[in-house]
Amino acid sequence: MAPKLLLDAQLLLTLCLALFVSALWAQSFEVASVKLNKSGRNPGSTSRSGGQFVLENTSLRECIAIAYGISADRDYALTGPAWIGSERYDIVAKVPAETPTEQVLRMLQALLAERFHLRLHRESKDLRVYLLTLARTGAKLKAVPAGEGSFTFGAGHISCRATSLAEFADKLSRPMFGVGAPVIDSTGLAGVFDFTLDWTPDNASPEAVAGPALFSALQEQLGLKLEPSKSRIEVLVIDHVDRIPTDN
């Protein structure tokens, strides 16, 4: 019995190793080219068509943000050397058209680790935040059936369709809206809503029609307010990354 048990154990180990190698292979692009982009053009672009996944004239900060599902324009979300926001690259990878997006992003993570020797970790930091809460008047929102939502914006204007307040808070965290810190939904309201918000941006031209500031507009038009607070936020911290990618 002993020799048979040993044989079975060896067979099991071989199968496990084969599965492990297959899993690693599945997380890699078939072919990938990574090059510095010195064109000076701005902005970059991301596209996926047929059997290609392309990041053109894209900063390494944006590449990492795409790979790990964070927003590149939120400085607090990714800590690393300053040059990751200025140096730009072209990445062209071959990937089967039917490959799920989640797997493509894992492939991109593996590519960044291989070509840039990227090493990073997640950690929680105590950061200044704003809590999106209900004003004394209560929310002035129109609840709607769940469906395909939309978020459009311009200077001093936001229009939301079938949008949850968690999604709205996340959008308000973007630097373009001038809140200056992450926004966390603390309203306790579930569901999705249709609403618009209009305010006068801080950088509005002198000729612009005077209106409420963003914080005041939230209370007056939506019955919501932003309260300063602190919270532990998970961020990505780069431990090591090379400026020049390895040869293709």
C-alpha positions as CSV (number, residue, x, y, z in Angstrom):
1,M,0.0,0.0,0.0
2,A,2.8,2.4,0.8
3,P,4.2,2.6,-2.8
4,K,0.7,3.2,-4.1
5,L,0.1,6.0,-1.6
6,L,3.4,7.6,-2.5
7,L,2.5,7.4,-6.2
8,D,-0.9,9.0,-5.5
9,A,0.7,11.8,-3.5
10,Q,3.2,12.4,-6.3
11,L,0.4,12.5,-8.9
12,L,-1.6,14.9,-6.8
13,L,1.4,17.2,-6.4
14,T,2.0,17.1,-10.2
15,L,-1.6,18.0,-10.9
16,C,-1.5,20.9,-8.3
17,L,1.6,22.3,-9.9
18,A,0.1,22.0,-13.4
19,L,-3.0,23.9,-12.2
20,F,-0.9,26.5,-10.5
21,V,1.2,27.1,-13.6
22,S,-2.0,27.2,-15.8
23,A,-3.5,29.8,-13.4
24,L,-0.4,32.0,-13.6
25,W,-0.4,31.7,-17.4
26,A,-4.0,32.7,-17.5
27,Q,-3.2,35.9,-15.8
28,S,-0.6,37.0,-18.4
29,F,-1.2,38.7,-21.7
30,E,-0.2,36.6,-24.8
31,V,1.9,39.5,-26.1
32,A,2.5,42.9,-24.6
33,S,4.5,46.0,-25.7
34,V,5.4,48.7,-23.1
35,K,7.1,51.9,-24.3
36,L,7.8,55.4,-23.1
37,N,5.7,58.0,-24.8
38,K,7.5,61.3,-25.5
39,S,5.0,62.9,-27.7
40,G,4.0,65.6,-25.2
41,R,0.3,65.1,-26.1
42,N,-2.4,65.2,-23.5
43,P,-4.6,63.5,-22.5
44,G,-4.1,59.7,-22.9
45,S,-6.6,57.1,-24.0
46,T,-7.7,53.6,-23.1
47,S,-9.4,51.2,-25.5
48,R,-10.2,47.6,-26.0
49,S,-11.2,46.3,-29.4
50,G,-11.1,42.8,-30.8
51,G,-8.0,41.1,-29.5
52,Q,-6.2,44.3,-28.3
53,F,-6.1,46.2,-25.0
54,V,-4.4,49.6,-25.5
55,L,-3.3,52.3,-23.1
56,E,-1.9,55.2,-25.1
57,N,0.0,58.1,-23.8
58,T,-1.1,57.2,-20.3
59,S,0.7,58.0,-17.0
60,L,1.8,55.2,-14.8
61,R,-0.5,56.6,-12.1
62,E,-3.4,56.1,-14.5
63,C,-2.2,52.6,-15.5
64,I,-2.0,51.5,-11.8
65,A,-5.4,53.1,-11.1
66,I,-7.0,51.2,-13.9
67,A,-5.4,47.9,-12.9
68,Y,-6.4,48.2,-9.3
69,G,-9.8,49.9,-9.7
70,I,-9.1,53.2,-8.1
71,S,-9.5,56.8,-9.3
72,A,-6.3,58.3,-10.7
73,D,-7.4,61.9,-10.0
74,R,-7.6,61.3,-6.2
75,D,-4.2,61.9,-4.8
76,Y,-5.0,60.3,-1.4
77,A,-5.9,56.9,-3.1
78,L,-2.4,56.2,-4.4
79,T,0.9,57.1,-2.7
80,G,4.1,56.9,-4.8
81,P,6.9,59.0,-6.5
82,A,5.8,62.2,-8.2
83,W,7.0,61.1,-11.6
84,I,4.3,58.4,-11.9
85,G,1.9,61.2,-12.7
86,S,4.1,62.8,-15.4
87,E,5.9,60.0,-17.3
88,R,3.7,58.6,-20.0
89,Y,3.7,55.2,-21.6
90,D,2.1,53.2,-24.5
91,I,0.9,49.7,-23.6
92,V,-0.4,47.4,-26.3
93,A,-1.4,43.9,-25.2
94,K,-2.9,41.0,-27.1
95,V,-5.8,39.4,-25.2
96,P,-8.6,37.1,-26.4
97,A,-11.8,39.1,-27.1
98,E,-13.9,37.0,-24.8
99,T,-11.7,37.6,-21.7
100,P,-13.7,39.1,-18.9
101,T,-12.7,42.6,-17.8
102,E,-11.8,41.5,-14.3
103,Q,-9.3,39.1,-15.8
104,V,-7.8,41.7,-18.1
105,L,-7.2,44.0,-15.1
106,R,-5.4,41.1,-13.3
107,M,-3.3,40.7,-16.4
108,L,-2.5,44.4,-16.3
109,Q,-1.4,44.1,-12.7
110,A,0.9,41.2,-13.6
111,L,2.3,43.2,-16.5
112,L,3.1,46.2,-14.3
113,A,4.8,43.9,-11.8
114,E,6.9,42.3,-14.6
115,R,7.9,45.3,-16.6
116,F,8.1,48.0,-14.0
117,H,8.9,45.7,-11.0
118,L,5.9,47.3,-9.3
119,R,5.4,46.3,-5.7
120,L,2.7,47.9,-3.6
121,H,0.5,47.2,-0.6
122,R,-2.8,48.3,0.8
123,E,-3.1,50.1,4.1
124,S,-5.7,52.1,6.0
125,K,-5.0,55.8,6.8
126,D,-6.8,58.3,9.0
127,L,-7.9,61.0,6.6
128,R,-10.0,64.1,6.7
129,V,-13.3,63.4,5.0
130,Y,-16.8,64.8,4.6
131,L,-19.9,62.8,5.6
132,L,-22.9,63.3,3.3
133,T,-25.8,63.5,5.8
134,L,-29.4,64.7,5.9
135,A,-30.1,68.4,6.5
136,R,-32.7,69.4,9.1
137,T,-35.3,69.8,6.3
138,G,-34.8,66.2,5.3
139,A,-33.9,65.0,1.8
140,K,-35.5,66.6,-1.2
141,L,-35.0,63.7,-3.6
142,K,-37.1,61.8,-6.1
143,A,-36.9,58.0,-5.6
144,V,-37.1,56.1,-8.9
145,P,-37.0,52.4,-9.9
146,A,-33.6,50.8,-10.2
147,G,-32.3,51.0,-13.7
148,E,-29.3,52.1,-15.8
149,G,-28.1,55.2,-14.0
150,S,-26.2,58.2,-15.5
151,F,-24.1,61.0,-14.1
152,T,-23.5,64.1,-16.2
153,F,-21.8,67.3,-15.1
154,G,-20.6,70.7,-16.3
155,A,-19.3,73.9,-14.6
156,G,-21.6,74.3,-11.6
157,H,-24.1,71.6,-12.6
158,I,-24.7,67.9,-11.9
159,S,-27.5,65.8,-13.3
160,C,-28.1,62.3,-11.8
161,R,-30.4,59.6,-13.0
162,A,-31.1,56.4,-11.1
163,T,-28.1,57.2,-8.8
164,S,-27.6,56.0,-5.3
165,L,-26.3,58.5,-2.7
166,A,-23.2,56.3,-2.2
167,E,-22.5,56.8,-5.9
168,F,-23.2,60.5,-5.6
169,A,-20.8,60.8,-2.6
170,D,-18.1,59.0,-4.5
171,K,-18.5,61.4,-7.4
172,L,-18.3,64.4,-5.1
173,S,-14.9,63.2,-4.0
174,R,-13.5,64.0,-7.4
175,P,-11.1,67.1,-7.3
176,M,-13.1,68.9,-10.0
177,F,-15.9,69.6,-7.6
178,G,-13.6,71.3,-5.1
179,V,-14.8,69.6,-1.9
180,G,-11.1,68.8,-1.1
181,A,-11.5,65.5,0.6
182,P,-13.2,62.1,0.2
183,V,-17.0,62.1,0.6
184,I,-18.7,59.2,2.4
185,D,-22.4,58.6,2.3
186,S,-23.9,58.7,5.8
187,T,-27.5,59.5,4.9
188,G,-28.8,56.0,5.6
189,L,-31.1,56.3,2.5
190,A,-31.2,53.3,0.2
191,G,-32.5,53.2,-3.3
192,V,-31.7,55.4,-6.3
193,F,-32.8,58.9,-7.2
194,D,-33.2,61.4,-10.0
195,F,-32.0,64.9,-9.2
196,T,-30.0,67.9,-10.4
197,L,-27.7,70.3,-8.5
198,D,-26.7,73.8,-9.6
199,W,-24.1,76.0,-7.8
200,T,-21.5,78.7,-8.5
201,P,-18.0,77.3,-8.6
202,D,-15.3,79.0,-6.7
203,N,-13.4,79.7,-9.9
204,A,-16.4,81.1,-11.8
205,S,-15.7,84.1,-14.0
206,P,-16.8,87.5,-12.7
207,E,-19.5,87.6,-15.4
208,A,-21.2,84.4,-14.1
209,V,-24.6,84.7,-12.5
210,A,-24.1,84.7,-8.7
211,G,-25.6,81.6,-7.0
212,P,-25.1,79.5,-4.0
213,A,-21.8,77.8,-3.2
214,L,-21.8,74.0,-3.5
215,F,-22.2,73.3,0.2
216,S,-25.2,75.7,0.4
217,A,-26.7,74.3,-2.8
218,L,-26.7,70.8,-1.4
219,Q,-28.8,71.9,1.5
220,E,-31.2,74.2,-0.3
221,Q,-31.8,72.0,-3.4
222,L,-31.3,68.4,-2.1
223,G,-31.8,68.6,1.6
224,L,-28.3,67.2,2.1
225,K,-25.2,68.5,3.8
226,L,-21.5,67.8,4.1
227,E,-20.1,67.5,7.6
228,P,-16.3,67.4,8.2
229,S,-15.0,64.3,9.9
230,K,-12.2,61.8,9.9
231,S,-12.3,58.2,8.8
232,R,-10.0,55.3,8.0
233,I,-9.6,55.1,4.2
234,E,-7.9,52.2,2.4
235,V,-5.2,53.4,0.1
236,L,-2.5,51.9,-2.2
237,V,1.1,52.6,-1.3
238,I,3.9,51.9,-3.8
239,D,6.9,50.2,-2.3
240,H,9.0,50.1,-5.4
241,V,8.6,50.9,-9.1
242,D,11.0,51.4,-12.0
243,R,10.8,54.5,-14.2
244,I,12.1,52.6,-17.3
245,P,10.2,49.4,-18.1
246,T,12.1,46.3,-19.0
247,D,12.6,45.4,-22.7
248,N,9.6,44.0,-24.5
